[in-house]
Amino acid sequence: MSDSNTNPGFFDLVGNVRAMRRLEPDPVPDELLEKVLEAGVQAPSGMNLQPWAFVVMRDPEAKRWFANHYRRAMQTRFGALFEIDDADTSPLARQARAVRYQVEHMHETPVLLFVCGERDWPFKVAEEDRVGLAPPNYGAVYPCVQNILLACRAVGLGAALTTMHQVFEEALHERLGIPDTYGVVVTIPIGFPKGRFGPVRRRPAASVTYHERWGATPDATRESVARKE
Ligand SMILES: Cc1cc2nc3c(=O)[nH]c(=O)nc-3n(C[C@H](O)[C@H](O)[C@H](O)COP(=O)(O)O)c2cc1C
């Protein structure tokens, strides 16, 4: 591939999009947020139907309301998170402390971004066959979510994907006036990071990649192909 077709910057970026949960309370400039959302809507979707919609929350009272619901939801389900020993330096403990920080400071986050998705798209289920409200097609919205996370990193904003709103989604719908035809897929708190960006910790692709057959390593595959040649 020629140089004009490659973008090494992307490969640095994609490995540096950690969940940034410690955020400064300073406002996020409108133009940065617009850039991020424009990146979001460049995502692919089946038949290009673009089944996403955003609600941007900046109002302090609304953020306090959300933060209170979120704290209750987290404490009920992940109470142990709040009892992590401060001396524990394992990755899990560090993540737990970051989550706890996020819960305790959610109301100070400059922007809470709700990414919504059209329900039961594209596999429309007839109204009479539905049990309650169908969920959104998450797969149709996550490419947009990932573009948003990448774009936040690219403009120097910290962001983290959260999904715990799902336990109080009805109340959230009512509060934000979201129509029943949409579900809230993720809540992304966004702001300038307190700490530094850094590399993500992931297993290498080679450890989860097989060739020709599940479980086959490249070496074994090369040998078997060579035998046939
Ligand atoms: C589908 C999905 C749901 C997630 N839900 C939450 C969540 O509810 N709360 C949260 O703090 N992080 C959530 N995350 C973020 C992950 O915890 C995080 O990406 C993972 O632990 C790796 O950490 P890193 O991105 O900082 O490397 C979610 C991520 C995905 C992809």
PDBQT file of the ligand as one rigid body, heavy atoms in Angstrom, charges set to zero:
ROOT
HETATM    1  C1  LIG A 301     -20.693  -3.527  25.858  1.00  0.00    +0.000 C 
HETATM    2  C2  LIG A 301     -19.868  -2.811  26.882  1.00  0.00    +0.000 A 
HETATM    3  C3  LIG A 301     -20.459  -2.442  28.087  1.00  0.00    +0.000 A 
HETATM    4  C4  LIG A 301     -19.712  -1.750  29.049  1.00  0.00    +0.000 A 
HETATM    5  N1  LIG A 301     -20.336  -1.328  30.189  1.00  0.00    +0.000 NA
HETATM    6  C5  LIG A 301     -19.639  -0.607  31.101  1.00  0.00    +0.000 A 
HETATM    7  C6  LIG A 301     -20.286  -0.089  32.258  1.00  0.00    +0.000 A 
HETATM    8  O1  LIG A 301     -21.499  -0.266  32.476  1.00  0.00    +0.000 OA
HETATM    9  N2  LIG A 301     -19.562   0.616  33.147  1.00  0.00    +0.000 N 
HETATM   10  C7  LIG A 301     -18.239   0.867  32.943  1.00  0.00    +0.000 A 
HETATM   11  O2  LIG A 301     -17.621   1.542  33.778  1.00  0.00    +0.000 OA
HETATM   12  N3  LIG A 301     -17.583   0.410  31.844  1.00  0.00    +0.000 NA
HETATM   13  C8  LIG A 301     -18.265  -0.317  30.924  1.00  0.00    +0.000 A 
HETATM   14  N4  LIG A 301     -17.625  -0.763  29.786  1.00  0.00    +0.000 N 
HETATM   15  C9  LIG A 301     -16.187  -0.458  29.595  1.00  0.00    +0.000 C 
HETATM   16  C10 LIG A 301     -15.301  -1.658  29.927  1.00  0.00    +0.000 C 
HETATM   17  O3  LIG A 301     -15.375  -1.949  31.313  1.00  0.00    +0.000 OA
HETATM   18  C11 LIG A 301     -13.844  -1.369  29.522  1.00  0.00    +0.000 C 
HETATM   19  O4  LIG A 301     -13.783  -1.067  28.158  1.00  0.00    +0.000 OA
HETATM   20  C12 LIG A 301     -12.948  -2.593  29.783  1.00  0.00    +0.000 C 
HETATM   21  O5  LIG A 301     -12.911  -2.886  31.156  1.00  0.00    +0.000 OA
HETATM   22  C13 LIG A 301     -11.524  -2.372  29.306  1.00  0.00    +0.000 C 
HETATM   23  O6  LIG A 301     -10.987  -1.233  29.905  1.00  0.00    +0.000 OA
HETATM   24  P1  LIG A 301     -10.230  -0.155  29.014  1.00  0.00    +0.000 P 
HETATM   25  O7  LIG A 301     -11.161   0.192  27.896  1.00  0.00    +0.000 OA
HETATM   26  O8  LIG A 301      -9.948   0.995  29.938  1.00  0.00    +0.000 OA
HETATM   27  O9  LIG A 301      -8.986  -0.789  28.525  1.00  0.00    +0.000 OA
HETATM   28  C14 LIG A 301     -18.341  -1.450  28.819  1.00  0.00    +0.000 A 
HETATM   29  C15 LIG A 301     -17.759  -1.836  27.588  1.00  0.00    +0.000 A 
HETATM   30  C16 LIG A 301     -18.514  -2.493  26.633  1.00  0.00    +0.000 A 
HETATM   31  C17 LIG A 301     -17.862  -2.840  25.305  1.00  0.00    +0.000 C 
ENDROOT
TORSDOF 0
